[in-house]
Amino acid sequence: MLEEKNDNLQDADGKVGIETTDSIQENAIDETLATETETKAVAEEDNHQDALDAITNSNAEESEDETLKERHDIPMQDYDTFSLDALVDELRKLIQTDKVMSVKDHIEEIKKSFLLQYNHLIEEKREEFNASKQDPNEEFEYHSPLKSKFDEYYNVFREKRNAHFKHLQSNLKTNLETRLAIVEELKELINPQENIKDTLKHFNDLRERWKNAGAIPKDKYNHVWNNYHFHVENFYDYLHLDREARDLDFKYNLEQKQKIIARVEELANETDISKAFRELQDLHRIWKEDIGPVSKEHRDEIWNKFSELTKKIHDKRELLFESQRANEQKNLEIKKEIIGKIEVLGTEKVNSHSQWLVQIQKVEALRNEFFAAGKVPSDVNEETWSAFKTAVRNFNAFKNSFYKDIKKDQNDNLNKKMALVAKAKELQESTDFGSTTPIMKQIQEEWKQIGHVPKKYSDKIWKEFKDACNHYFDKLKEHKSEENQDEVAAFDNKKAYLDILRAYQLTGDHKTDLDAIKQHIEIWKGYGKVPFSRRHIEGKFNKILDALFEKLSLSKKESEMMRFSNRLDTLSESNDTRKLDNEKIFIMRKIEEVQNEIFQLENNIQFFTNTKNAKKENSIVLEVRKNIAIHKESLEVWKDKLKQLRNLNQE
């Protein structure tokens, strides 16, 4: 058995403990193993030893610092799945514990997970900065309140940890010297010349002092404990003077160890393997530290049974670890798939800001999935993390190349808008409202057609442009307000003049009547424009004119041209170039329609006149010729209208 026989261990100073007869025999056996059966036995012993070593190493570490025992009460979580905010909050909670070493491993895992995520965030921010910076001399800076909080909490932990270590180191050396001195005193107890009662009293005092001696360095733990127990057993074996007391003690120790074995048998069926292993550690500690030896006849048997059960729990723990490793492998596959998706997004070309926002949201979602996927096998952790960072970095570079082009376009847009601002400022004081207003409206339309400019200039340049436009149109509004009074007066005059015009009677003399009508038209024009909402009065005037023209024996063309001339005058007074342009387009289309109609009619008449039996023109041919004449007359009118409209534009 490991802790009860193996005293032939070197301590850190190279000293060799007492070599027992049993250990010499074991060495002899090791040197003579040759058969396959013996090899299997050694393998089985090695398996037992692995289980015992797992317990011993854990207890050795906890013996150095007893606060480590309490870490088992706080479950270790998968901190890689926590967000930065959650990690900081968890750190805040953990540093509030008094026994800081019980949460040491948890805090170090939190630190590792936090820095991985935070450094990744910094890299992204730096890439964004480099892609958008205007000044090449500008240095990258990024301040995170979350990082400041994390540093604050971690510094509290570090100060507590340093204070703990300082106190611990001052005691470990003293405690080690005390325990070594107790071992030396145990060696001297085997003295047949002493009174047995005094010897037993001294022995019990040494055991009590041993229990209260305190923690020792973990690298000395096994050697010191093995020496101590060897000499305790040696004392019992050589104590012949009071066999009855010794046998009672052996019996009591056997009962206590049997109780431990019974409990370990229960633990072997415990579903919570981690909990069972932690309690097994405590039972090993009690077996080794609190309970004395048993008689030689039971020593190997009970130890072997204890170690067999230990191996059983250890094997179940190994199966648990294998299951965890399988989960880590699944997590690895998930993370590889996530990395692959990010790599694909890093090659999909999109051509608009809105589409890139969708791509960025996809990568952010995949990034969160990556951190939530859990741990991967430790041997590929760095490789996986590196692949993830590379995929995200490549995506960002791909995205930034698009925004660099956008930035160039935005600078071009900025120059265009600055030119419009300069033009608007140049015209904002103009009083030539008739010619300036269309230009200002055109400037505004051009502004709408120009795309985005760099954000840092957007508000400033828009304010300058808006102020210049508002300044001009405010002046225009004031001007129109003044004009409105004149337009209302013009309406009143025209309304009164309609009554005069309705009462007018033709004299019967064509020239006199025509001159009179022309005079009425000039008087009407002289009154000026009327308010837009009352322009219906122009229609009433034109209706009276149409009635007078019908009573005159004017040609259709002459009558039509006089009406058109009056219409042009009305349009020109409104200063609405758009309406004049529309009128021009309408006339040109009418000319094209009439020309096409004439062409079609002329083709039709050729069909009838070219027939062999056509001795004379029939009624159909005459009708077609009549229509051609009418269309040609209409064409002349439309051409004259277009000519008059063009002359108006030239003026």
C-alpha positions as CSV (number, residue, x, y, z in Angstrom):
1,M,0.0,0.0,0.0
2,L,1.3,3.4,-1.0
3,E,1.1,5.5,2.1
4,E,1.7,2.8,4.7
5,K,4.7,1.0,3.1
6,N,6.5,3.2,0.7
7,D,8.8,5.2,2.8
8,N,11.7,5.0,0.4
9,L,11.0,8.4,-1.2
10,Q,13.4,11.2,-1.7
11,D,12.4,14.7,-0.4
12,A,13.2,17.9,-2.2
13,D,16.6,18.1,-0.4
14,G,17.7,14.7,-1.7
15,K,17.4,12.9,1.7
16,V,16.4,9.3,1.6
17,G,13.9,7.9,4.2
18,I,14.3,4.6,6.0
19,E,14.0,1.6,3.7
20,T,11.7,-1.1,5.0
21,T,12.0,-4.9,4.4
22,D,8.7,-4.7,2.5
23,S,10.1,-2.1,0.1
24,I,13.2,-4.2,-0.5
25,Q,11.0,-7.1,-1.4
26,E,9.0,-5.0,-3.8
27,N,12.2,-3.9,-5.5
28,A,13.3,-7.5,-5.8
29,I,10.0,-8.4,-7.3
30,D,10.2,-5.5,-9.8
31,E,13.6,-6.7,-11.0
32,T,12.5,-10.3,-11.5
33,L,9.2,-9.7,-13.4
34,A,9.3,-11.6,-16.6
35,T,6.2,-13.6,-17.4
36,E,3.1,-12.3,-19.1
37,T,1.1,-12.8,-16.0
38,E,3.4,-10.8,-14.0
39,T,3.4,-8.0,-16.7
40,K,-0.4,-7.9,-16.4
41,A,-0.2,-7.7,-12.7
42,V,2.2,-4.7,-13.0
43,A,-0.2,-3.0,-15.4
44,E,-3.1,-3.6,-13.0
45,E,-0.9,-2.2,-10.2
46,D,-0.1,0.8,-12.4
47,N,-3.8,1.4,-12.9
48,H,-4.3,1.3,-9.1
49,Q,-1.4,3.6,-8.7
50,D,-2.9,6.1,-11.2
51,A,-6.1,6.2,-9.1
52,L,-4.2,6.6,-5.9
53,D,-1.9,9.3,-7.4
54,A,-4.9,11.3,-8.5
55,I,-6.1,11.4,-4.8
56,T,-2.7,11.9,-3.3
57,N,-1.7,14.8,-5.6
58,S,-5.0,16.6,-5.0
59,N,-4.6,16.2,-1.2
60,A,-1.0,17.2,-1.4
61,E,-2.0,20.5,-3.0
62,E,-4.8,21.1,-0.6
63,S,-2.5,20.3,2.4
64,E,-0.3,23.2,1.4
65,D,-3.3,25.6,1.4
66,E,-6.4,24.3,3.2
67,T,-8.6,27.0,1.6
68,L,-8.3,25.1,-1.7
69,K,-10.7,22.5,-0.2
70,E,-13.5,25.0,-0.4
71,R,-13.2,25.5,-4.2
72,H,-15.1,22.3,-4.7
73,D,-18.2,24.0,-3.3
74,I,-18.2,26.5,-6.2
75,P,-18.9,24.7,-9.6
76,M,-16.5,25.6,-12.4
77,Q,-18.6,27.0,-15.2
78,D,-17.8,27.2,-18.9
79,Y,-16.8,30.9,-18.9
80,D,-16.0,30.8,-22.6
81,T,-19.8,31.0,-23.2
82,F,-20.2,34.1,-21.0
83,S,-20.5,37.6,-22.5
84,L,-18.0,40.3,-21.4
85,D,-20.7,41.9,-19.1
86,A,-21.5,38.5,-17.5
87,L,-17.8,37.8,-16.9
88,V,-17.3,41.1,-15.1
89,D,-20.4,40.5,-13.0
90,E,-19.2,36.9,-12.1
91,L,-15.7,38.3,-11.2
92,R,-17.4,40.9,-8.9
93,K,-19.3,38.2,-7.1
94,L,-16.2,35.9,-6.6
95,I,-13.9,38.5,-5.2
96,Q,-16.3,39.0,-2.3
97,T,-15.3,35.7,-0.7
98,D,-13.0,35.8,2.3
99,K,-10.9,32.7,1.3
100,V,-9.6,34.0,-2.0
101,M,-7.7,30.8,-3.0
102,S,-11.0,28.9,-3.1
103,V,-11.9,30.9,-6.2
104,K,-8.4,31.2,-7.7
105,D,-9.0,28.8,-10.6
106,H,-12.4,30.3,-11.3
107,I,-11.0,33.8,-11.5
108,E,-8.1,32.8,-13.7
109,E,-10.5,31.1,-16.1
110,I,-12.7,34.2,-16.1
111,K,-9.6,36.3,-16.9
112,K,-8.6,34.1,-19.8
113,S,-12.1,34.2,-21.3
114,F,-12.4,37.9,-20.8
115,L,-9.1,38.8,-22.4
116,L,-9.7,36.5,-25.4
117,Q,-13.0,38.3,-26.1
118,Y,-11.7,41.8,-25.3
119,N,-8.6,41.5,-27.4
120,H,-10.7,40.3,-30.3
121,L,-13.0,43.4,-29.8
122,I,-9.9,45.7,-29.7
123,E,-8.7,44.2,-33.0
124,E,-12.0,44.9,-34.6
125,K,-12.1,48.4,-33.3
126,R,-8.6,49.1,-34.6
127,E,-9.5,47.8,-38.0
128,E,-12.6,50.0,-38.2
129,F,-10.5,53.0,-37.1
130,N,-7.8,52.3,-39.7
131,A,-10.4,52.0,-42.4
132,S,-12.2,55.3,-41.5
133,K,-9.4,57.6,-40.2
134,Q,-8.9,60.9,-42.0
135,D,-5.6,62.0,-40.5
136,P,-2.7,59.6,-41.0
137,N,-1.1,60.9,-37.9
138,E,-4.1,60.1,-35.7
139,E,-3.4,57.3,-33.2
140,F,-5.9,54.6,-32.3
141,E,-7.4,54.8,-28.9
142,Y,-10.2,52.8,-27.4
143,H,-11.4,53.1,-23.8
144,S,-13.9,50.6,-22.3
145,P,-15.6,51.2,-19.0
146,L,-16.1,47.4,-18.9
147,K,-12.3,46.8,-19.1
148,S,-11.8,49.4,-16.3
149,K,-14.2,47.5,-14.1
150,F,-12.6,44.2,-14.8
151,D,-9.1,45.6,-14.0
152,E,-10.5,47.1,-10.8
153,Y,-12.0,43.8,-9.6
154,Y,-9.0,41.7,-10.7
155,N,-6.7,44.0,-8.7
156,V,-8.7,43.4,-5.6
157,F,-8.3,39.7,-6.1
158,R,-4.6,40.0,-6.7
159,E,-4.1,42.0,-3.6
160,K,-6.0,39.5,-1.5
161,R,-4.1,36.6,-3.1
162,N,-0.7,38.3,-2.5
163,A,-1.6,38.9,1.2
164,H,-2.7,35.3,1.5
165,F,0.6,33.9,0.0
166,K,2.6,36.2,2.2
167,H,0.9,34.8,5.3
168,L,1.0,31.2,4.0
169,Q,4.7,31.2,3.2
170,S,5.6,32.5,6.6
171,N,4.0,29.4,8.2
172,L,4.8,26.6,5.8
173,K,8.5,26.3,6.7
174,T,7.8,26.4,10.4
175,N,5.1,23.8,10.1
176,L,7.4,21.5,8.1
177,E,10.2,21.8,10.7
178,T,7.6,21.0,13.4
179,R,6.4,17.8,11.6
180,L,9.9,16.6,10.8
181,A,10.8,17.1,14.5
182,I,7.7,15.0,15.4
183,V,8.9,12.2,13.1
184,E,12.4,12.3,14.8
185,E,10.7,12.0,18.2
186,L,8.7,9.0,16.9
187,K,11.9,7.3,16.0
188,E,13.2,7.6,19.6
189,L,10.0,6.2,21.1
190,I,11.1,2.6,20.6
191,N,13.0,2.2,23.8
192,P,12.5,-0.9,25.9
193,Q,14.0,0.8,28.9
194,E,11.2,3.4,29.2
195,N,8.0,3.0,31.2
196,I,5.3,1.9,28.8
197,K,2.7,4.3,30.2
198,D,5.1,7.2,29.7
199,T,5.9,6.0,26.2
200,L,2.2,5.8,25.3
201,K,1.5,9.2,26.8
202,H,4.4,10.6,24.8
203,F,3.1,8.9,21.6
204,N,-0.4,10.3,22.0
205,D,1.0,13.8,22.6
206,L,3.0,13.4,19.4
207,R,-0.1,12.4,17.4
208,E,-2.0,15.4,18.8
209,R,0.8,17.7,18.0
210,W,0.9,16.2,14.5
211,K,-2.8,16.9,13.9
212,N,-2.4,20.6,14.9
213,A,0.9,21.2,13.1
214,G,-0.6,23.0,10.2
215,A,0.0,23.0,6.4
216,I,3.3,22.1,4.8
217,P,4.7,22.5,1.2
218,K,3.0,20.2,-1.2
219,D,6.3,18.9,-2.6
220,K,7.1,17.6,0.9
221,Y,3.7,16.1,1.6
222,N,4.1,12.5,0.5
223,H,7.5,12.0,1.9
224,V,6.7,13.5,5.3
225,W,3.4,11.7,5.6
226,N,4.9,8.3,4.6
227,N,7.7,8.7,7.1
228,Y,5.3,9.6,9.8
229,H,3.0,6.6,9.2
230,F,5.9,4.3,8.8
231,H,7.2,5.2,12.2
232,V,3.7,5.1,13.7
233,E,3.2,1.5,12.4
234,N,6.7,0.7,13.5
235,F,6.0,1.9,17.0
236,Y,2.9,-0.3,17.2
237,D,4.7,-3.3,15.8
238,Y,7.5,-3.0,18.3
239,L,5.3,-2.2,21.2
240,H,5.1,-5.6,23.0
241,L,4.8,-4.3,26.6
242,D,1.1,-3.5,26.3
243,R,-0.4,-5.8,23.7
244,E,-3.9,-5.4,25.0
245,A,-3.9,-1.6,24.6
246,R,-2.3,-2.0,21.2
247,D,-4.8,-4.6,20.0
248,L,-7.7,-2.4,21.2
249,D,-6.3,0.5,19.2
250,F,-5.8,-1.8,16.2
251,K,-9.4,-2.9,16.5
252,Y,-10.7,0.6,16.7
253,N,-8.7,1.7,13.7
254,L,-9.9,-1.3,11.7
255,E,-13.5,-0.5,12.5
256,Q,-13.0,3.1,11.4
257,K,-11.4,2.0,8.1
258,Q,-14.1,-0.5,7.5
259,K,-16.7,2.3,7.9
260,I,-14.7,4.3,5.4
261,I,-14.7,1.3,3.0
262,A,-18.5,1.0,3.4
263,R,-18.9,4.6,2.6
264,V,-16.7,4.3,-0.5
265,E,-18.8,1.4,-1.6
266,E,-21.8,3.7,-1.5
267,L,-19.9,6.4,-3.4
268,A,-19.1,3.9,-6.1
269,N,-22.8,4.0,-7.0
270,E,-23.1,7.8,-6.7
271,T,-24.4,9.4,-9.9
272,D,-22.6,12.6,-9.3
273,I,-19.0,11.4,-10.1
274,S,-17.4,14.7,-9.3
275,K,-19.1,14.9,-5.9
276,A,-18.1,11.2,-5.2
277,F,-14.4,11.9,-6.1
278,R,-14.3,15.0,-3.8
279,E,-15.7,13.0,-0.9
280,L,-13.2,10.2,-1.7
281,Q,-10.4,12.7,-1.3
282,D,-11.6,13.6,2.1
283,L,-11.9,9.9,3.1
284,H,-8.3,9.3,1.9
285,R,-7.2,12.2,4.0
286,I,-9.1,10.8,7.1
287,W,-7.7,7.3,6.4
288,K,-4.2,8.7,6.2
289,E,-4.2,11.5,8.7
290,D,-6.7,10.8,11.4
291,I,-6.8,7.0,11.7
292,G,-3.9,4.9,12.9
293,P,-2.6,1.6,11.7
294,V,-4.3,-1.8,11.9
295,S,-2.8,-5.2,12.7
296,K,-0.5,-6.7,10.2
297,E,-2.8,-9.5,9.4
298,H,-5.5,-7.1,8.1
299,R,-3.2,-4.3,6.8
300,D,-2.8,-5.5,3.2
301,E,-6.3,-6.9,2.9
302,I,-8.1,-3.7,4.0
303,W,-5.8,-1.4,2.0
304,N,-6.2,-3.5,-1.1
305,K,-10.0,-3.3,-0.8
306,F,-9.8,0.4,-0.2
307,S,-7.6,0.9,-3.3
308,E,-9.8,-1.3,-5.4
309,L,-12.8,0.9,-4.6
310,T,-10.7,4.0,-5.2
311,K,-9.8,2.7,-8.6
312,K,-13.5,2.0,-9.4
313,I,-14.5,5.6,-8.7
314,H,-11.4,6.8,-10.5
315,D,-12.3,4.8,-13.6
316,K,-15.8,6.3,-13.5
317,R,-14.3,9.7,-13.2
318,E,-12.1,8.9,-16.3
319,L,-15.2,7.9,-18.2
320,L,-16.8,11.2,-17.2
321,F,-13.7,13.0,-18.5
322,E,-14.0,11.0,-21.7
323,S,-17.6,12.1,-22.1
324,Q,-16.5,15.7,-21.5
325,R,-13.8,15.3,-24.1
326,A,-16.4,14.0,-26.5
327,N,-18.5,17.1,-25.8
328,E,-15.4,19.2,-26.4
329,Q,-15.0,17.5,-29.7
330,K,-18.6,18.3,-30.6
331,N,-18.0,21.9,-29.7
332,L,-14.9,21.8,-31.9
333,E,-17.1,20.7,-34.9
334,I,-19.6,23.4,-34.1
335,K,-16.9,26.1,-34.0
336,K,-15.4,24.8,-37.2
337,E,-18.8,25.1,-38.9
338,I,-19.2,28.6,-37.5
339,I,-15.7,29.6,-38.8
340,G,-16.6,28.2,-42.2
341,K,-19.8,30.3,-42.4
342,I,-17.8,33.4,-41.5
343,E,-15.2,32.6,-44.2
344,V,-18.0,32.3,-46.8
345,L,-19.5,35.7,-45.6
346,G,-16.0,37.1,-46.1
347,T,-16.2,36.3,-49.9
348,E,-19.9,37.3,-50.6
349,K,-19.8,40.6,-52.4
350,V,-22.6,43.0,-51.7
351,N,-23.0,46.5,-53.1
352,S,-25.0,48.6,-50.6
353,H,-24.7,49.8,-47.1
354,S,-28.0,48.2,-46.1
355,Q,-26.8,44.8,-47.4
356,W,-23.6,45.1,-45.5
357,L,-25.5,45.8,-42.3
358,V,-27.2,42.5,-42.9
359,Q,-23.8,40.8,-43.4
360,I,-22.4,42.4,-40.3
361,Q,-25.4,41.2,-38.2
362,K,-24.9,37.7,-39.5
363,V,-21.2,37.7,-38.4
364,E,-22.1,39.2,-35.0
365,A,-24.6,36.4,-34.5
366,L,-22.0,33.8,-35.6
367,R,-19.5,35.4,-33.2
368,N,-21.9,35.0,-30.3
369,E,-22.6,31.4,-31.3
370,F,-18.8,30.8,-31.3
371,F,-18.4,32.0,-27.8
372,A,-21.5,30.2,-26.6
373,A,-20.4,26.9,-28.1
374,G,-18.3,25.9,-25.1
375,K,-14.8,24.5,-24.7
376,V,-12.8,22.6,-27.3
377,P,-9.9,20.1,-26.7
378,S,-7.1,22.0,-25.2
379,D,-4.6,20.8,-27.8
380,V,-6.5,22.6,-30.6
381,N,-7.8,25.5,-28.6
382,E,-5.2,28.0,-29.8
383,E,-5.5,26.7,-33.4
384,T,-9.3,27.1,-33.3
385,W,-9.1,30.6,-31.8
386,S,-6.6,31.6,-34.4
387,A,-8.8,30.3,-37.3
388,F,-11.7,32.2,-35.8
389,K,-9.8,35.5,-35.5
390,T,-8.5,35.1,-39.1
391,A,-11.9,34.5,-40.5
392,V,-13.4,37.6,-38.7
393,R,-10.3,39.7,-39.7
394,N,-10.7,38.7,-43.4
395,F,-14.4,39.5,-43.3
396,N,-13.6,42.9,-41.8
397,A,-10.9,43.6,-44.4
398,F,-13.4,42.6,-47.1
399,K,-16.0,44.9,-45.6
400,N,-13.6,47.8,-45.2
401,S,-12.6,47.6,-48.8
402,F,-16.2,48.3,-49.7
403,Y,-16.4,51.2,-47.3
404,K,-13.1,52.6,-48.6
405,D,-14.8,52.8,-52.0
406,I,-17.9,54.3,-50.4
407,K,-15.6,56.8,-48.7
408,K,-14.2,57.9,-52.1
409,D,-17.7,58.3,-53.4
410,Q,-18.8,60.2,-50.4
411,N,-15.8,62.6,-50.8
412,D,-16.9,63.1,-54.5
413,N,-20.5,63.7,-53.2
414,L,-19.1,66.2,-50.7
415,N,-17.4,68.2,-53.5
416,K,-20.7,68.2,-55.5
417,K,-22.7,69.4,-52.5
418,M,-20.2,72.1,-51.6
419,A,-20.5,73.4,-55.2
420,L,-24.3,73.5,-54.7
421,V,-23.9,75.3,-51.4
422,A,-21.7,77.9,-53.1
423,K,-24.3,78.4,-55.8
424,A,-27.2,78.7,-53.4
425,K,-25.3,81.3,-51.3
426,E,-24.5,83.2,-54.5
427,L,-28.2,83.4,-55.4
428,Q,-29.7,83.8,-52.0
429,E,-29.8,87.6,-52.3
430,S,-31.2,87.7,-55.9
431,T,-34.3,89.8,-56.5
432,D,-34.8,88.5,-60.1
433,F,-37.3,86.0,-58.8
434,G,-38.6,85.0,-62.2
435,S,-35.3,83.6,-63.4
436,T,-33.7,82.7,-60.0
437,T,-36.6,80.6,-58.6
438,P,-36.4,77.8,-61.2
439,I,-32.6,77.7,-60.7
440,M,-33.0,77.4,-56.9
441,K,-35.6,74.6,-57.3
442,Q,-33.2,72.8,-59.7
443,I,-30.4,73.1,-57.2
444,Q,-32.6,71.5,-54.6
445,E,-33.5,68.6,-56.9
446,E,-29.8,68.1,-57.7
447,W,-29.0,68.0,-54.0
448,K,-31.6,65.2,-53.5
449,Q,-30.0,63.1,-56.3
450,I,-26.5,63.3,-54.7
451,G,-25.7,60.5,-52.3
452,H,-24.2,60.5,-48.8
453,V,-21.2,62.5,-47.7
454,P,-18.8,61.7,-44.8
455,K,-20.7,61.8,-41.6
456,K,-18.4,64.4,-40.0
457,Y,-19.4,66.9,-42.7
458,S,-23.0,65.9,-43.2
459,D,-24.8,68.1,-40.6
460,K,-22.6,71.2,-41.3
461,I,-23.0,71.2,-45.0
462,W,-26.7,70.5,-44.9
463,K,-27.2,73.4,-42.5
464,E,-25.3,75.8,-44.8
465,F,-27.4,74.7,-47.9
466,K,-30.7,74.8,-46.0
467,D,-30.0,78.2,-44.6
468,A,-29.2,79.7,-48.1
469,C,-32.3,78.1,-49.7
470,N,-34.5,79.2,-46.8
471,H,-33.1,82.8,-47.0
472,Y,-34.0,83.0,-50.7
473,F,-37.5,81.5,-50.4
474,D,-38.3,83.7,-47.4
475,K,-37.5,86.7,-49.6
476,L,-39.6,85.2,-52.4
477,K,-42.5,84.7,-50.0
478,E,-42.3,88.3,-48.9
479,H,-42.2,89.4,-52.5
480,K,-45.3,87.3,-53.4
481,S,-47.1,88.7,-50.4
482,E,-46.6,92.2,-51.8
483,E,-47.6,91.0,-55.3
484,N,-50.8,89.5,-53.9
485,Q,-52.3,92.8,-53.2
486,D,-51.8,93.8,-56.9
487,E,-53.2,90.5,-58.0
488,V,-56.4,91.0,-55.9
489,A,-56.8,94.5,-57.4
490,A,-56.3,93.0,-60.9
491,F,-59.0,90.4,-60.3
492,D,-61.4,93.1,-59.1
493,N,-60.8,95.2,-62.2
494,K,-61.2,92.2,-64.5
495,K,-64.4,91.1,-62.8
496,A,-65.8,94.5,-63.4
497,Y,-64.6,94.6,-67.0
498,L,-66.4,91.4,-67.8
499,D,-69.7,93.2,-67.4
500,I,-68.5,95.8,-69.9
501,L,-67.4,93.2,-72.3
502,R,-70.7,91.3,-72.1
503,A,-72.6,94.5,-72.9
504,Y,-70.4,95.2,-76.0
505,Q,-72.3,95.0,-79.3
506,L,-70.6,94.6,-82.7
507,T,-71.2,97.5,-85.2
508,G,-71.2,95.3,-88.3
509,D,-68.1,96.8,-89.7
510,H,-65.5,94.0,-89.8
511,K,-62.4,96.2,-89.4
512,T,-63.9,98.4,-86.7
513,D,-65.2,95.5,-84.7
514,L,-61.9,93.6,-85.0
515,D,-59.9,96.6,-83.8
516,A,-62.4,97.0,-80.9
517,I,-61.9,93.4,-79.8
518,K,-58.1,93.7,-80.0
519,Q,-58.5,96.8,-77.8
520,H,-60.5,94.9,-75.2
521,I,-57.8,92.2,-75.1
522,E,-55.1,94.8,-74.5
523,I,-57.1,96.5,-71.7
524,W,-57.6,93.0,-70.1
525,K,-53.9,92.3,-70.3
526,G,-53.1,95.6,-68.8
527,Y,-54.8,94.7,-65.5
528,G,-52.1,92.1,-64.9
529,K,-52.1,88.7,-63.1
530,V,-54.9,87.6,-60.8
531,P,-54.4,85.3,-57.7
532,F,-53.8,81.7,-58.6
533,S,-57.0,80.5,-56.9
534,R,-59.1,83.0,-59.0
535,R,-57.6,82.3,-62.4
536,H,-61.0,80.9,-63.5
537,I,-61.9,84.4,-64.6
538,E,-59.5,84.0,-67.6
539,G,-61.8,81.2,-68.8
540,K,-64.8,83.5,-68.6
541,F,-63.0,86.2,-70.6
542,N,-62.0,83.6,-73.3
543,K,-65.5,82.4,-73.6
544,I,-66.8,85.9,-74.3
545,L,-64.1,86.4,-76.9
546,D,-65.0,83.1,-78.6
547,A,-68.6,84.3,-78.9
548,L,-67.4,87.6,-80.4
549,F,-65.0,85.8,-82.9
550,E,-67.9,83.7,-84.1
551,K,-70.0,86.7,-84.9
552,L,-67.1,88.2,-86.8
553,S,-66.6,86.7,-90.3
554,L,-62.9,85.7,-89.4
555,S,-61.2,82.8,-91.0
556,K,-60.8,79.8,-88.8
557,K,-57.0,80.3,-88.8
558,E,-57.2,83.9,-87.8
559,S,-59.6,83.2,-85.0
560,E,-57.5,80.3,-83.7
561,M,-54.3,82.3,-83.7
562,M,-55.9,85.2,-81.8
563,R,-57.1,82.8,-79.2
564,F,-53.7,81.2,-79.0
565,S,-52.0,84.5,-78.7
566,N,-54.2,85.4,-75.7
567,R,-53.3,82.0,-74.2
568,L,-49.6,82.6,-74.6
569,D,-49.9,86.0,-72.9
570,T,-51.6,84.3,-69.9
571,L,-48.9,81.6,-69.7
572,S,-46.0,84.1,-70.0
573,E,-47.5,86.2,-67.2
574,S,-47.3,83.3,-64.8
575,N,-43.5,82.9,-65.3
576,D,-44.1,79.2,-65.3
577,T,-41.5,77.9,-67.8
578,R,-42.6,74.4,-67.2
579,K,-46.1,75.1,-68.6
580,L,-44.6,76.9,-71.7
581,D,-42.4,73.8,-72.3
582,N,-45.4,71.5,-72.0
583,E,-47.3,73.6,-74.5
584,K,-44.4,73.4,-76.9
585,I,-44.2,69.6,-76.6
586,F,-48.0,69.4,-77.1
587,I,-47.9,71.5,-80.3
588,M,-44.9,69.5,-81.7
589,R,-46.8,66.2,-81.1
590,K,-49.9,67.6,-82.8
591,I,-47.8,68.7,-85.8
592,E,-46.4,65.1,-86.1
593,E,-49.9,63.6,-85.8
594,V,-51.3,65.8,-88.5
595,Q,-48.4,65.2,-90.8
596,N,-48.8,61.4,-90.4
597,E,-52.5,61.7,-91.1
598,I,-51.9,63.7,-94.3
599,F,-49.3,61.1,-95.4
600,Q,-51.7,58.3,-94.8
601,L,-54.5,60.0,-96.7
602,E,-52.2,60.7,-99.7
603,N,-51.2,57.1,-99.8
604,N,-54.9,56.1,-99.8
605,I,-55.8,58.4,-102.7
606,Q,-52.9,57.0,-104.8
607,F,-54.5,53.6,-104.5
608,F,-57.7,54.8,-105.9
609,T,-56.3,57.0,-108.7
610,N,-53.8,54.3,-110.0
611,T,-56.5,51.7,-110.8
612,K,-57.1,50.9,-114.5
613,N,-60.8,51.5,-114.4
614,A,-60.5,54.9,-112.6
615,K,-61.9,57.2,-115.4
616,K,-62.9,59.8,-113.1
617,E,-62.7,60.5,-109.4
618,N,-65.5,59.0,-107.4
619,S,-67.1,60.4,-104.2
620,I,-64.6,58.6,-101.9
621,V,-61.7,60.2,-103.6
622,L,-63.3,63.6,-103.4
623,E,-63.9,63.1,-99.7
624,V,-60.3,62.1,-99.1
625,R,-59.0,65.2,-100.9
626,K,-61.3,67.3,-98.8
627,N,-59.8,65.8,-95.6
628,I,-56.3,66.4,-96.9
629,A,-57.1,70.0,-97.4
630,I,-58.6,70.4,-93.9
631,H,-55.5,68.7,-92.4
632,K,-53.1,70.9,-94.3
633,E,-54.9,74.0,-93.1
634,S,-54.8,72.6,-89.5
635,L,-51.1,71.9,-90.0
636,E,-50.4,75.5,-91.0
637,V,-52.2,76.7,-87.8
638,W,-50.1,74.4,-85.6
639,K,-46.9,75.5,-87.3
640,D,-47.8,79.1,-86.8
641,K,-48.5,78.4,-83.1
642,L,-45.1,76.7,-82.7
643,K,-43.4,79.6,-84.5
644,Q,-45.1,82.1,-82.2
645,L,-44.1,80.1,-79.1
646,R,-40.5,80.0,-80.2
647,N,-40.4,83.7,-80.8
648,L,-41.8,84.2,-77.3
649,N,-38.9,82.1,-75.9
650,Q,-36.4,84.1,-77.9
651,E,-37.7,87.3,-76.4
